[in-house]
Each structure stands twice: as structure tokens, then as C-alpha cells.
Amino acid sequence: MRFVVPVQLIEPIDGERYGHGVEVDAENWADAMADVLIAVGSDWEVAEPFRS
């Protein structure tokens, strides 16, 4: 399934948190979230994915 995982910076840069959605193919939302967390690293926070 294809999911969109919302991400945004934890620490603002010039007052902006620069959020966006990352599309990922995964078996379920937990796998989608884990894949994106690994890919974006610790500077970003990840919200609950939704199906695209």
C-alpha cells in the first residue's frame, strides 16, 4: 500500500518547521512510519501516516 507520512523539523530554522509529506510503499502504517523515521533522521518528527 502507498502511504503519505507527514514530517516536520523538530527545531525551527528562522521560525519555520518546514513540514511536508513523504510517500512510501509499505505493508502497513507502522512500517511506513518506521521507514520514514529511518530515512529522515533525528532532526525530523513524524506524524501518523495516511493512505494515499
C-alpha positions in Angstrom: 0.0 0.0 0.0 1.1 3.6 -0.5 1.1 5.9 2.4 1.9 9.6 3.0 3.8 10.3 6.2 3.8 13.9 7.4 7.2 15.1 8.7 8.4 18.4 10.1 11.6 19.7 11.6 11.9 19.4 15.4 13.9 22.6 15.8 12.7 25.6 13.7 15.1 27.3 11.3 14.3 31.0 11.1 11.0 30.3 12.7 9.9 27.7 10.2 9.5 23.9 10.8 9.4 23.1 7.1 6.8 20.3 7.1 6.0 18.1 4.1 4.7 14.6 3.3 6.8 11.7 2.3 5.3 9.0 0.1 6.3 5.4 0.8 5.2 1.9 -0.1 4.7 -0.4 2.9 2.7 -3.3 4.3 1.0 -1.2 7.0 1.1 2.3 8.6 3.6 1.2 11.3 6.1 0.0 8.6 5.6 3.2 6.7 6.3 5.3 9.7 9.4 3.3 10.6 10.8 3.5 7.1 10.4 7.3 7.0 11.8 7.7 10.6 14.9 5.8 9.5 15.2 7.8 6.2 14.8 11.3 7.6 16.8 11.0 10.8 16.6 12.5 14.2 16.1 16.2 13.1 12.5 15.5 12.0 9.4 14.4 13.8 7.0 12.0 12.1 3.2 12.1 12.4 0.8 9.2 11.8 0.7 8.1 8.2 -2.4 8.1 6.0 -3.1 6.1 2.8 -2.7 8.0 -0.4 
